[in-house]
Structure formats: structure tokens, C-alpha cells
Amino acid sequence: MNKSQIIKLSPDEVVDISSDYIREGRLFESWKINEVIIDGKNAYMDVSMVSLYPPELSKEKFHLSIYLAEEMASQLAIIYMHIWADLTEKKREVWMLESYTKSICSVTNTEHIKIKMELQTIRKFGKTIFTIVNFSIRDDQEGFIELQQKGILS
């Protein structure tokens, strides 16, 4: 391939060189929230996987993807912002403005994945709430993912 050459690929041409996980796997994976604790500027969430991809994957071969890690962290931030704003129902949208993820050691346990959120900044501008939050995601197998998200509740 010439580095300056423009190549246009159709969906059919991309199938064999792209990840099955993105096309199909994300549709099969699901998780549930076991518990949320909010303590001032910190929040904690315990989650477990309900279904895995591929479906025949044994729990021993599971690893938490960065996509799921971002999703889980985002849900804790959404819950926190709603509680902070005294909202009892999700009637407003939360937009992630910026995100940083660092996988330090694979999270491999499907049960009791622990997400800790530390609020760095929260500001209210009219009805809009802006946050910067730091997360650590851990399991009991030394798995560890760090995240930071900037977002708004509008």
C-alpha cells in the first residue's frame, strides 16, 4: 500500500479485516448493577456480567473491554449527576465531552466488578451540569482500569 494512496472500502470488504466483537459481540454482552453507594464526592458501583460474547465463552476467559469499562463508568456518572441535581428520573441527556482510558491490568472476573468514581469538578450553568470525574475499575484478580471523563448533563 502506498501511504499517500486513498483507499475506499465497502462494508463487505471490511468484514474480514474488522473485529467480530464490534459488529456482533457488543450486541450480546450485558451487565447489571448490583449496588450503588454515593458518599459526598465519591461514588461506588458493583456490577456483574449477565451475558458474554461469544455466548459459549467461559467465565475464565473473560476480560472487560475498554468499551464496557467506559459504559459502566458513564452509568455511574449519570446516576451521580442526577442525584446531585435532585432528579429522580432520567429525563435529561448526558453527553461525554472527553474521555481517557488506561488499561493497567485486565479485569477478568465477571462478578462484582468494582467501580469507584471520584468527583474532580462539578459546575452548574443554568440547567446544565458540567463534571470531570476519575474512575478506577477493579476486580478481585488484580484487574485495574483507570478512566477520566468530562461530561455534561443538559
Secondary structure, DSSP 8 states (H G I E B T S, - for coil): --TT------HHHHGGGS-HIIIIIHHH-EEEEEEEEEETTEEEEEEEEEE-SSTT--GGG----HHHHHHHHHHHHHHHHHHHTT-SS--S-EEEEEEEEEEEE----SS-EEEEEEEEEEEEETTEEEEEEEEEEE-TTS-EEEEEEEEEE-
